[in-house]
């Protein structure tokens, strides 16, 4: 039956044909089955994929010319060895990068997504330049291969993280499949345009570089707009810190769109006070006296301390998601206290200074007792998902016991 209550037979031409056509490239149930930012993100992602496809064509042409395609003096064996070295170094790079940075790709998906695309453009630029430096050709393409392998890991993993965010009906497989269909269509369009470009850029390095820079600018701009359009409702370190700092300033709770707009999408260096989450107990309490000070004024299933200029947080095995959020908030507050005291350079240098740091820890406990519950309730009311987080905790969990009196 239709919405007016009229019966429609299975053979009727009025059977939801619009949705069937729409489901070729969009997830079933769109737009209710995806996040609100889905369409805007996919538009910019399509733009970046198209420009990247054209840049990739220019890079592939340069690589083939570099290994000897069209050169009668080149041998098949030499070209094969170069290609195998390029692939082999890329495989090693993929394994090493996943080992070192795999756990960061969920918590900082936007940054790594943008980083991957910047690195991809650098790799393609190296491939375009490689034929003009024949003595270093193998080294250049192997380095580019390593970069592209990192791009493959970071891009694929962050795309999976964004798919989890976009899925609203546990339909991650459908969203991923339709994203693949959209990308295939874009690549097909890029292929058709490439067929027009190739005759124009052959033996014309100036035009090749001009077109590459044009496509690269479009690629980077579209990527920036894409990651900026994503509105995550779960806390990571950056978003939680932004919300907390605003709350400490004027008691206002930022909504997910407001916090996401303030979240940095480029990597920042020179953080004033680094925060290490999920550390071993030895990094906080190196003696029984330190453990006693860490437990003072603390009834929570986590411990905080300051070591070597870092705020260290140690979780207990029974810590909940709410406890993790509170521990991260308290670490940010403690970091603010350390920054304002200008004591980072001398951290741990003298017993008096170490005592001052423990006093800051105790003060931060009292502050969190006063503000955390209103902050938690306000964040939930503002639309934040408090059932899970994307905070990057290490896996260490520690049990401790206090002496009975």
N, C-alpha and C positions, 0 to 999 in steps of 0.2 A: 504493500500500500504506500501511496505517497503521503506527504505531510498533511494534505487535506483530507485523507482518509479514503481516497479513491484507489481501487484495486488496479495494479499494473501487472500484466501478464509477463512471464519470463521472456517472451518473444518480443515484447514491446520495445521500440527504439528509444524510449525515455528512461532506460535503466542506467542511471548513474554513469553515463559515458564520459562526462567531464572528469570525474574522479579516476576513471580507468586510464584516460589519456594522461592525467596529471601524475599518476603513480609510476609512469615510465621513468621519470627522473627525480621524483620526490617521494619521500617515505609514505607508506600507507597511513592514512589518518591525518596527513598534513592539513592545517598547521597545529592541530591540538596535540599531535604525537611528538612534537619537537619543541625545543626551547624557543623563546621569543626572539632570540638573536640569530636564529638559524638562517633565514633568508638573506639577511645582510652579510653574514659571514660567508655564505656560499657564493654570493655575487662577487665579493672581492677575492675569494679563493679561486673562482673561475677566471677572473682577470689575471691573477698572478700565474696561474697554470698556463694560460695562453701565451703570455709573454715569455715565460720560462721555456715553453716548447720551442718558440722561435729562436731564443738564445741557444738552446741545446742543439738546434740544427746547425747553427754557425760553428759551434764548438766541435760537433761531430765531424763536419767537413774539414776543419783544421786538423783534427787528430788523424783522420784518414790520409790526408796529404802528408802529414808528418811521418807516418809509418811507411810511406812509399807508394801509396795508390797514385797511379799516373806517372810514376818515375821508373823508367826502364832499368836503371841501375840498382834499384832496391830489390832485395831478395825476400822470398816468402818466409824463410827461416828467421831473418832479422826482425821482420814485422811481427811474427808470431811470438818471439821471445819478448819483444817490447810489450805486446798486449798481455802476455802472461804475467810479466812483472807488474804491470799496472793493476791487473785484477788481484794478484797475490797480495800486494801491499794494501790494497783496499780491504781485503778480507781481514788482514791483521788489524788494520785501523778500526774496523767495525767491532771486532771482539774487544779490543782495548777500551774503546770509548764506552761501549755498553757496560763494561766492568766498572769503569771509573765513575760514570755519570748517570747510569740507568735509574737510580733511585731519585734523581733530581728532576726527571722529565715529567713526572706527575705534578709535583708541587709548583714547578715553574714552567708550565707548558707554554705560556705565551712567549716568554723570553727565549726558550729553546727553539720554538717554532720560527721566530724571527731570525735567531742566530743561524739556524739551519739554512734558511733561504739566502742570507747574506753570504754564508760560506759557499753555497752552491754557485752563486754568481762569481765569487772569487775563483773557484775551481774552473768554471767555464772560461773565464778570462785568461787563466793560465794555459788552458788547452788551445785557445786561439793564438796566443803568443808563441807557444812551443815550437811550431815549424820554423820560426825565424831565428831560433837558437838551436841548430842541429846538434851541436856538441853537448848540450844539456837537455836534449829532447826527452830522453828516457827518465831522467831525474824529475823533470817538470811534470810529465804526465803521471808519474808514480805519486808525486806529491798531490797532484789534483785528484788522483784516484783515492788517496787517503781522505782528502776533504769530502769527496762525494760519498764515501762510505759512512762518514760521520753524519752527513746530510741524510742518508738513507735511514740510519738508526734514529736520529733526533726527529726527523720529519715524520716517520712512520709512528713512532711512539707518542709524540705529541698529538698527532691526528687521532690516535686511539683515545687519548685522554679527553680530547675535545668531543669525540663521539659519545663518550660516557656522559659528558655534560649535556649534550644535545638531546639524548634519549630521554623521553618522558614516559614511555610505556614499556620499558625494558626491551626496546626495539633497536638495540645497537647494531645487530647484524643487518637489518633492513637499511638503516641509515648509512652504514659502511658500504653496502652493496650499491645504493643509489648514488653515493659519493663517487664510487668507482665508475658508474655509468656517466655521470656528469663529466668526470675527468677524461673518460674515453672520447666523449663527444668533443670536448675542448681540444684534445690531442689530434683528433681527426681534422678539425678546423685548422689547427696549427700546421698539420701535414699539408693541407691544400695550399695554404699561404706559403709554406716553405718551398713547394714546387715552383712557385713564382719567383721566390727570392734567390734560389740557388744559382740560376743562370746569371743573375745580376751581380752577385758577390764573388763569383769565381774569378780568381786572379785579380781581385780588386780589394786589397787589404784596407784601404781607407774607408770604403763604403762598408766593409765588414765591421770595422771597429765602430763606425758611426751608428750603424743599426744596432750593434750589440749594446752600446751605451744607452741608446734610446729604449730598447727593450728592458735593460737592467733598471733604469729609472722607473719605468712603469711597473716592473716586477716588485721592486722594493716598496714603492708607494702603495701598491695594492696589498702587499703583505702587512704593512703597517696598519692600513685601514682595517684589514681582516682581523688582526689580533686585538685592535682597539674596539672592534664591534662586539667582542665576546664579553658576556656578563656572567661571571661565575658567582654562584650563590654559596659556595663553600669557602671557608677560610684557608688561606695559606699564610706563610709568615708575613708577606708584604701587605696583604689585604687586612689581616688582623691588626697589624701594627698601625695601619692608616686609620682604621676604625677606632682603635684604642686612643691614639694620639688626639683625634678629634674629640672623643668623649672626655678626655682629661682637660681639654682646652675649654669646652663650653657645654659639656653634658649632652651633646647632640649625637645621635646614632646615625651614621651614614648608611644609606640603603646600598644594596649590591651595585646598581648602576653608578652611583656616585663614587663608591670606593674603587670600582674597576676603572673608572676614568682617571683616577689619581695613581693607579698602580703603575710603576715603571715597567716598560717592556724591553728595555735595554739593560744589560748587566752593568752594575755599578761597582766601582772599586773604591777602596779606602773607607770602608764602613768604620764608624767611630769605635763602637764596641761590638765585636763579633759575638754571636750567640751560638753555642754548641748544644744541641738537643739530643737527649738519650745517651749521655756519656756514662762511663764506668764510675763507680763510687770513688775510686782513687783520685779522680780528677777534681773532686769536690772536697773530700775529707781525707787528708793524708795522715791523720792521727786521730786517736780517740777524742782528743779535745776539739778537733775540727768537726767531727761527727756530732758531738754534743752541741756545738754552736749551730750547726746546720739544722738540728732538730728543735732548737729553741724557738718559741713562738710559732711553731709549725705543726699543724694537725693534718696536713694534706699528704697524699701518697706520692709526693715528689720532694726532692731536695734541690736547693740552689746554692751556688757558691761562685766565687771569682778566682780564676787561675790564669796567670800569664796574659792578663789583659782581656780575657774572655769571660762572659757569663755562661756558666755551665749548669745544665739542668739534668738531673738524674731521676728517672721515673721508677715507681714501684710497679709490681706486676698487676696490681688491682686498679691502676689508674684508668678512669673512664675518659670518654671524649671530652666531657666537661672539664675534667681535671687537666687534660692536655691543653685545652684552650686557656685555662687559668694559668698553668705553668708558663705558657708562651707569653701571655700578657704580663706576668710578673717579671719574666726575663727582660721584656722591653722596658718596663718601669725601672728595673735595676740598672739596665744599660743607660737610661736617661740620667739616673743619679750619678753613675760613674762618670759620664761625660761632663756633667755640670761641676763635678768636684775636681776635674782636671787631674785625676790620679792614675790614668791608664798607664803612663810611662813608668810609674813607680810601683805598679801592682806587685804585691808580694815581696817587695824589697826590704821591708822592716816589719817587725811584729806590730808596731803601732798602726801602720798603714793597713795591715791585714785585719786588725781589730776593727778599724773603721769600715772596712768592706763588710764584715759580718754585721755591724750595726745597720748598714744600708740594707742588707738582706732582711734583717728583722723588721726594719721600717717598711720594706716592701710587702712583707706578710700582712702587716696591719692595714696598709693601704688597700690591698686586694680584698681583705675581709670587709672593708667598707664599700668598695665600688663594684665588686665582681658580679654579685647577684643582679643588681639593677642593669649592669651592662649586658649580662647574658639574656635577661628577659627582653630588654630593648632591642638587642640584635635579632632575636627570634621574631619579634613583632615587626621589625623592619624588613623581613623577608629572607634572612640568612638561614641556611640549612645547618642546624646544630647537631644533626645525627652523625655526621662524619666530618672530617677535615682533610686537607691536603698538606698539612704541616709535615715537614720532612724530618721525622724522628729516626735516630739510629735504633738498633734493635736491642741495646743493653737494657735490662731490667734488673733492679736490685731490691732485695729484701733486707730490712733492718729491724732490730728490736731494741726497745728502750729498757733500761734496767728497772726492775720493780723496786719500789721504795721499801 
